[in-house]
């Protein structure tokens, strides 16, 4: 005796709503994510009560970071030596000879004054005219 099998129904899983939820989650995470600029040097910026926020966030710029013990980095690349000649060489390489680029100096609050002067001297010798010192906004006393 031969039994007839019922034909199996094909089971379809509707993925359209799952894809919608995934895209909404992706959009949520993209919108709520904050990006911070990480450098290789740990720099605690000095505080300033006055100042203006940077207008040229998306434009190409040069950034000299100076750690508390006087170590230089140009655009997040550590310099092999911490002297004027290597700083000038790194600035020339990063700028490609364009001295109209904005140059910001981010020095730790405990950096020796001489290291900041060396960075300013290197910028002056190369002819950079848009020079900016980076600080953080001071908290108002309560």
KAQUI-V908577 format. One record per residue. N is the residue number from 1. SS is DSSP state (H for helix, E for strand, L for the rest). Layout:
{{N,SS} {N,SS}}
//
This chain:
{{1,L} {2,L} {3,L} {4,L} {5,L} {6,L} {7,L} {8,L} {9,L} {10,L} {11,L} {12,L} {13,L} {14,L} {15,L} {16,H} {17,H} {18,H} {19,H} {20,H} {21,H} {22,H} {23,H} {24,H} {25,H} {26,H} {27,H} {28,H} {29,H} {30,H} {31,H} {32,H} {33,L} {34,L} {35,L} {36,L} {37,L} {38,L} {39,L} {40,L} {41,L} {42,L} {43,L} {44,L} {45,E} {46,L} {47,E} {48,E} {49,L} {50,L} {51,L} {52,L} {53,L} {54,L} {55,L} {56,L} {57,L} {58,L} {59,L} {60,L} {61,E} {62,E} {63,E} {64,E} {65,E} {66,E} {67,L} {68,L} {69,L} {70,L} {71,L} {72,E} {73,E} {74,E} {75,L} {76,L} {77,E} {78,E} {79,L} {80,L} {81,L} {82,L} {83,L} {84,H} {85,H} {86,H} {87,H} {88,H} {89,H} {90,H} {91,H} {92,H} {93,H} {94,H} {95,H} {96,L} {97,L} {98,L} {99,L} {100,L} {101,L} {102,E} {103,E} {104,E} {105,E} {106,E} {107,E} {108,E} {109,L} {110,L} {111,L} {112,L} {113,H} {114,H} {115,H} {116,H} {117,H} {118,H} {119,H} {120,H} {121,H} {122,H} {123,H} {124,H} {125,H} {126,H} {127,L} {128,L} {129,L} {130,L} {131,E} {132,E} {133,E} {134,L} {135,L} {136,E} {137,E} {138,L} {139,L} {140,L} {141,L} {142,L}}
//
